Every structure is written in structure tokens, then in C-alpha cells.
Amino acid sequence: MQVTLKLYATLASYLPANARDGNQVVLDVPDGATINDVVAPYGLPPKLVHLVLVNGHFVPPETRAERALQAGDVLAVWPPVAGG
């Protein structure tokens, strides 16, 4: 099945070079793949995987290992951000 992974801000540098301009990559993943399954191959430091949304809905950290994705889902990840 295909899902879209979007990495924002400094996390975009973890994407393949040809996907960085759009901050996203379409992936073929096995049925039943979880959020953690999709993110793990990119080597994102866990402390930088702060805000995670699937199709615009927040997924709390404690459920990311079990949250299975569906075909066509959009997984978006943001690092912690500071403003001021």
C-alpha cells in the first residue's frame, strides 16, 4: 500500500535528496505498517519526532507504535519548535 510521509522544518533533511524540496515522499509499505515502522528507516532522533499527524489528526506518542496506517494516509511529522 502507499502512504505519504511529510517531514517538516529541520526533519526534511532526513528525506532522500530528491524529496526534500517538497518535504514529502510517497512510500510503498506493507499492510499493517505502523507510524513507527514508517518513520524508523529514516533515522529520526526520537526527541525530534514531536508532533505527529495522520490525515491531519494528532497521534499521541504512546500510540504511535500500534497505530496502523491505511492506504492513502498522509503521515506528517514536525520537530519541536520555539518561537518568540
C-alpha positions in Angstrom: 0.0 0.0 0.0 1.1 3.6 -0.5 1.3 6.3 2.2 2.8 9.8 2.1 5.4 10.8 4.6 5.9 14.5 5.2 8.8 15.8 7.3 8.8 19.5 8.2 11.4 22.0 9.3 14.8 20.5 10.1 13.4 17.0 9.7 13.2 17.4 5.9 16.9 16.8 5.7 16.3 13.2 6.7 14.3 12.6 3.4 16.1 11.5 0.2 17.7 14.4 -1.6 15.2 14.3 -4.4 12.2 14.6 -2.0 13.5 17.5 0.2 12.1 20.3 -1.9 8.6 19.1 -1.4 9.2 17.8 2.1 7.4 14.6 1.2 7.9 11.1 -0.2 5.3 8.6 -1.3 6.2 5.2 0.1 5.2 1.6 -0.5 4.7 0.0 2.9 3.4 -3.4 3.9 -0.3 -3.6 5.0 -0.5 -3.0 8.8 2.6 -0.8 8.9 2.6 1.4 11.9 3.7 5.0 12.3 6.9 3.8 14.0 7.5 1.3 11.1 7.4 4.1 8.6 9.5 6.6 10.5 12.2 4.2 11.7 14.1 3.7 8.4 14.7 7.5 8.2 16.8 7.5 11.5 14.9 10.4 13.0 16.1 11.1 16.6 13.1 10.2 18.8 13.3 13.6 20.6 12.7 15.3 17.3 9.6 13.4 16.4 7.4 15.8 18.4 4.1 16.5 16.6 2.7 13.6 14.5 -0.5 13.8 12.5 -2.2 11.2 10.3 -4.5 12.8 7.9 -4.5 16.0 10.0 -5.3 14.2 13.3 -2.9 14.2 16.2 -1.4 10.9 17.3 -0.1 10.8 20.8 3.4 9.3 21.4 2.1 6.4 23.4 0.0 5.1 20.5 2.5 5.5 17.6 3.9 2.0 17.8 0.5 0.4 17.4 -1.3 2.9 15.1 -1.5 1.1 11.8 -1.7 3.2 8.7 -4.1 2.7 5.8 -3.6 3.0 2.1 -3.5 6.7 1.1 -2.8 8.0 4.6 -0.7 11.1 5.0 1.8 11.0 7.9 3.2 14.4 8.9 5.9 14.9 11.4 7.2 18.1 13.0 10.1 18.6 15.4 9.7 20.7 18.5 9.6 24.4 17.5 10.2 27.5 19.6 9.0 31.0 18.9 9.2 34.3 20.5 
